[in-house]
């Protein structure tokens, strides 16, 4: 008869516990203490360029939509009519509104900035005071052409920080990339059967790269050296000789962004903006990943490929060299993340360990413990 497992004696740092990745109750805590209180990456600003344009997203179970008002300002609101609670626009949709937001149930109509315009057949004598019945507002802010929303106006606890504070040093580190000017040339959507933290932890280390990403390591051999222990993300990661971008060949016909320094023209950079934005930056394109957590074991990912508009305007523009390379790399990542998620549901798995070269993944533990008060 075999004996039960004994405690492991190791100096390795432990990961978050099993419940953090698999329990509905833990995901509910994250919803209230992270996704409602932090600035959440919603979409690119180009999707709401003109008055009436809107994008509806899901923020860990809350439907929110962003609009461009007639004065050019961005606004965001909960997707809930003040009358009887109907959805105002289809969930996770986008499009253009005809100058106002009309509820499909009883035709209560709101201005694009959320003010109540009309409630059919009702007046102040009926108790309808327009100034007191605007849509429930959501904070919205932008940086680098990215739109972020914050739901904490309707939370018992206020937002932890302004968007600028949450971004911390990211804008300074990426100041030479023309992020606000870039436009989407291709978008990929994925439905991943893994916890959002598993995906971010995977993004935050390259210990797995040699075994999971042979094509990627052929372009960036540094990813497989010492399990990625000595990678200098501040400066960027060097490509192999003769390569300077993330494609199968390591090259492209697209022009590099103007204004980059010598390192940025030949190295790859990455940024993780908690809780749901991953950025990967090459000299000719940027890939922006927006993570939409659906539950403890499911995450939707929207992957936008951003290029300079001058390149998109060319008759020869073809984003597939970057798109195909990233799609393969992404699917390799999602498959291993799903394998991790399945394994963590085992009764014998209590927690994992962070190897020394996974020091950035260890930051996930600090991030969660700081916000959940553990």
C-alpha positions in Angstrom: 0.0 0.0 0.0 1.5 3.3 -1.0 1.8 6.1 1.5 0.3 9.6 1.0 2.5 12.4 -0.4 4.7 14.0 2.2 5.3 17.8 2.3 7.7 19.0 -0.3 10.9 20.6 1.1 12.0 23.3 -1.3 13.1 26.9 -1.3 11.0 27.6 -4.4 8.2 30.2 -4.0 4.7 28.8 -4.0 2.1 29.9 -6.5 -1.4 31.0 -5.6 -3.4 28.1 -4.1 -5.7 25.8 -6.1 -8.9 27.7 -5.2 -7.6 30.9 -6.8 -7.6 29.2 -10.2 -10.7 26.9 -10.0 -13.3 28.1 -7.5 -16.3 30.2 -8.4 -16.2 31.9 -5.0 -12.7 33.2 -5.7 -13.7 34.5 -9.1 -16.5 36.3 -7.5 -14.1 38.0 -5.1 -11.9 39.0 -8.0 -14.9 40.5 -9.8 -15.6 42.8 -6.9 -12.1 43.7 -5.8 -10.3 43.7 -9.1 -12.4 43.9 -12.2 -14.8 46.5 -10.7 -12.1 48.6 -9.1 -9.2 48.5 -11.6 -9.0 50.1 -15.0 -10.1 47.4 -17.5 -8.9 47.4 -21.1 -12.0 47.6 -23.3 -11.0 48.2 -27.0 -9.1 50.4 -29.4 -10.4 54.0 -29.6 -10.7 53.7 -33.4 -13.8 51.6 -32.9 -15.6 54.6 -31.5 -14.4 57.3 -33.8 -17.6 59.1 -34.8 -20.6 60.4 -32.8 -23.0 57.5 -32.3 -20.3 54.8 -32.5 -20.5 52.3 -29.7 -18.8 49.1 -28.4 -20.4 46.8 -25.8 -18.1 44.6 -23.7 -18.3 42.2 -20.9 -16.4 43.1 -17.7 -16.5 39.8 -15.7 -20.2 39.5 -16.0 -21.2 43.2 -16.3 -22.3 44.5 -19.7 -20.9 47.9 -20.4 -21.0 50.0 -23.5 -18.9 52.9 -24.7 -20.2 55.7 -26.9 -18.8 58.7 -28.7 -21.1 61.7 -28.0 -21.9 64.6 -30.4 -19.3 66.8 -28.7 -16.6 64.2 -29.4 -16.3 63.0 -25.8 -16.2 59.4 -24.9 -18.8 58.1 -22.4 -19.4 54.6 -20.9 -22.5 53.2 -19.1 -23.9 50.0 -17.8 -26.0 48.4 -20.4 -29.2 48.8 -18.4 -32.3 50.9 -19.0 -33.3 53.0 -15.9 -37.0 52.1 -16.5 -37.3 48.3 -16.4 -33.7 47.1 -16.8 -33.7 46.1 -20.4 -30.4 45.8 -22.3 -30.1 48.9 -24.5 -27.7 47.4 -27.0 -26.9 43.8 -27.8 -24.3 42.4 -25.5 -20.8 42.4 -26.9 -21.8 44.2 -30.0 -20.6 47.3 -31.8 -22.0 49.7 -34.4 -23.5 53.1 -34.8 -26.5 54.6 -33.0 -28.7 57.1 -34.8 -28.0 60.1 -32.5 -29.5 58.6 -29.4 -29.8 55.4 -27.3 -33.3 54.0 -27.5 -34.4 51.2 -25.2 -36.0 48.4 -27.3 -38.7 47.7 -24.6 -40.6 50.9 -24.0 -38.6 53.4 -26.1 -37.1 55.4 -23.3 -34.5 57.3 -25.1 -31.2 58.7 -23.9 -28.6 61.1 -25.2 -25.3 59.7 -26.3 -23.8 61.0 -23.1 -26.4 59.1 -21.0 -28.9 61.8 -20.2 -32.6 60.8 -20.4 -34.1 62.6 -23.4 -37.7 61.2 -23.5 -39.9 58.7 -21.7 -43.0 58.2 -24.0 -46.3 59.4 -22.5 -44.7 60.3 -19.2 -44.0 63.7 -17.6 -42.7 65.2 -14.4 -46.3 65.0 -13.0 -45.9 61.2 -13.4 -42.7 61.4 -11.4 -40.2 61.2 -14.3 -37.5 63.7 -13.5 -35.1 63.5 -16.4 -32.2 64.9 -14.4 -32.5 62.1 -11.9 -32.7 59.3 -14.4 -29.5 59.2 -16.5 -27.9 55.9 -17.4 -25.6 54.5 -14.8 -22.2 55.9 -15.7 -18.9 54.1 -15.9 -15.6 56.0 -15.8 -13.7 55.9 -19.1 -10.2 57.1 -20.0 -7.7 56.5 -22.8 -4.0 56.2 -23.4 -2.1 55.4 -26.6 -5.3 54.8 -28.5 -6.5 52.2 -25.9 -9.8 52.7 -24.1 -10.1 51.7 -20.5 -13.2 51.6 -18.3 -13.6 51.6 -14.5 -16.9 50.4 -12.8 -16.1 51.6 -9.3 -18.5 54.5 -9.3 -21.1 51.9 -8.3 -18.9 50.0 -5.9 -18.7 50.3 -2.1 -15.0 50.8 -2.6 -13.6 53.5 -5.0 -11.1 52.9 -7.7 -7.6 52.1 -6.5 -5.9 54.6 -8.8 -6.3 56.8 -11.8 -5.5 55.2 -15.2 -2.2 57.1 -15.3 -1.2 55.7 -11.9 -2.3 52.2 -12.9 -0.2 52.4 -16.0 2.8 53.4 -13.9 5.9 53.4 -16.0 4.4 51.8 -19.2 3.8 55.1 -21.1 7.4 56.2 -20.5 8.9 52.9 -21.6 6.8 52.9 -24.8 7.0 56.6 -25.6 8.7 56.2 -28.9 6.1 53.8 -30.3 3.4 55.7 -32.2 0.6 53.8 -30.4 -2.1 56.4 -30.7 -1.5 56.6 -34.5 -1.7 52.9 -35.1 -4.8 51.2 -36.6 -6.1 47.7 -36.6 -5.1 45.6 -39.6 -6.2 42.2 -38.3 -8.1 40.8 -35.3 -8.1 37.3 -33.9 -10.6 35.9 -31.4 -10.0 33.0 -29.0 -12.0 31.2 -26.4 -9.6 29.7 -23.9 -10.6 27.1 -21.3 -8.2 28.5 -18.7 -8.2 31.0 -15.8 -7.2 34.5 -16.7 -4.3 34.4 -14.2 -2.9 31.2 -15.8 -2.8 33.1 -19.1 -1.1 36.2 -17.7 1.5 34.0 -15.7 2.3 32.2 -19.0 2.8 35.5 -20.7 5.1 36.7 -17.9 7.8 34.0 -18.3 9.7 32.2 -21.0 10.7 29.1 -19.0 8.2 27.3 -21.3 9.3 28.8 -24.6 12.0 26.2 -25.6 9.5 23.3 -25.3 6.3 25.0 -26.4 7.4 27.6 -29.1 10.1 26.1 -31.4 9.1 28.6 -34.2 9.3 31.6 -31.9 12.7 30.5 -30.5 14.0 30.2 -34.1 13.4 33.9 -34.5 14.4 34.8 -30.9 17.0 32.3 -29.7 17.4 34.2 -26.4 14.0 32.8 -25.3 15.5 29.3 -24.9 18.8 30.3 -23.2 18.8 29.2 -19.5 15.0 28.9 -19.6 14.7 32.6 -20.2 16.5 33.4 -16.9 18.5 36.5 -18.1 16.0 38.2 -20.4 16.2 42.0 -20.3 12.6 43.2 -21.0 13.5 46.8 -20.2 15.9 46.9 -23.1 14.0 44.4 -25.2 14.8 40.8 -26.4 17.2 40.5 -29.4 16.2 38.6 -32.5 18.5 36.2 -34.3 21.0 37.7 -36.7 19.2 39.2 -39.7 15.8 39.2 -38.0 13.9 42.2 -36.5 10.3 41.3 -36.2 7.8 38.5 -35.2 7.2 36.7 -38.5 8.3 33.2 -39.6 11.2 34.7 -41.5 11.9 37.3 -38.9 11.6 40.0 -41.6 8.9 42.0 -43.3 8.4 44.5 -46.1 6.7 46.9 -43.8 8.6 50.0 -42.8 9.7 50.3 -39.2 8.0 52.9 -37.0 9.8 56.2 -37.2 11.4 57.5 -34.0 12.4 54.2 -32.4 15.8 53.9 -30.8 18.4 51.4 -32.0 17.3 48.7 -29.5 13.6 49.1 -30.5 14.5 48.7 -34.2 16.1 45.3 -33.5 14.6 44.0 -30.3 11.2 42.8 -29.1 9.4 44.4 -26.2 6.5 43.3 -24.1 4.3 44.9 -21.4 1.7 43.4 -19.1 -0.9 45.9 -17.9 -2.9 44.3 -15.1 -5.6 43.1 -15.0 -6.3 42.3 -18.6 -4.0 43.8 -21.2 -0.9 42.2 -22.8 1.2 44.2 -25.3 3.9 42.8 -27.6 5.8 45.3 -29.6 7.9 44.8 -32.8 9.5 47.5 -34.9 6.7 47.4 -37.5 3.6 46.2 -35.6 2.1 45.9 -32.1 -0.1 43.1 -30.9 -2.6 44.0 -28.2 -4.3 41.3 -26.3 -7.5 42.1 -24.3 -8.6 39.4 -21.9 -12.2 39.0 -20.9 -12.6 36.6 -17.9 -15.8 34.6 -18.1 -15.3 32.5 -15.0 -12.6 30.6 -13.1 -11.9 28.3 -16.1 -12.8 30.4 -19.2 -11.3 33.5 -20.8 -12.1 35.2 -24.1 -9.1 36.9 -25.8 -9.3 39.5 -28.5 -6.0 39.9 -30.3 -5.6 43.2 -32.4 -2.7 43.6 -34.8 -1.8 47.3 -35.0 0.0 48.8 -37.9 0.9 52.3 -39.1 -1.9 53.7 -41.3 0.6 54.5 -44.1 1.4 50.8 -44.3 -2.3 49.8 -44.2 -3.0 52.2 -47.1 -0.6 50.5 -49.4 -2.1 48.2 -52.1 0.5 45.6 -51.1 -0.5 45.6 -47.4 -0.8 42.1 -46.0 -0.8 41.4 -42.3 -0.7 37.7 -42.6 3.0 37.3 -42.1 2.6 38.6 -38.5 -0.9 37.3 -38.1 -0.1 33.7 -39.1 3.1 33.6 -36.9 1.2 35.0 -33.9 -1.8 32.7 -34.4 0.5 29.7 -34.2 2.3 31.0 -31.1 -1.0 32.0 -29.5 -2.6 28.6 -30.0 0.5 26.9 -28.6 0.1 29.1 -25.5 -3.6 28.6 -25.1 -3.2 24.8 -25.4 -0.6 24.6 -22.7 -2.7 27.0 -20.5 -5.7 24.7 -20.9 -3.5 21.7 -19.9 -2.5 23.6 -16.8 -6.1 24.4 -16.0 -7.2 20.8 -16.3 -4.3 19.6 -14.2 -5.1 22.1 -11.4 -8.5 20.6 -10.9 -6.9 17.4 -9.6 -7.5 16.6 -5.9 -3.7 16.2 -5.4 -2.8 19.7 -6.7 -2.7 22.2 -3.8 -0.4 24.8 -5.4 2.6 24.9 -7.7 6.0 26.5 -7.5 7.7 29.4 -9.3 11.2 28.6 -10.6 13.8 31.5 -10.3 13.4 32.4 -14.0 9.6 32.9 -13.3 10.1 35.9 -11.1 7.7 38.0 -13.2 5.0 35.3 -12.8 5.5 35.6 -9.1 4.2 39.1 -9.4 0.8 37.7 -10.0 0.8 36.3 -6.5 1.7 39.7 -5.1 -0.9 41.4 -7.3 -3.8 39.1 -6.2 -2.8 39.1 -2.5 -2.6 42.9 -2.4 -6.1 43.3 -3.9 -7.8 40.4 -2.1 -6.3 41.2 1.2 -4.5 37.9 1.8 
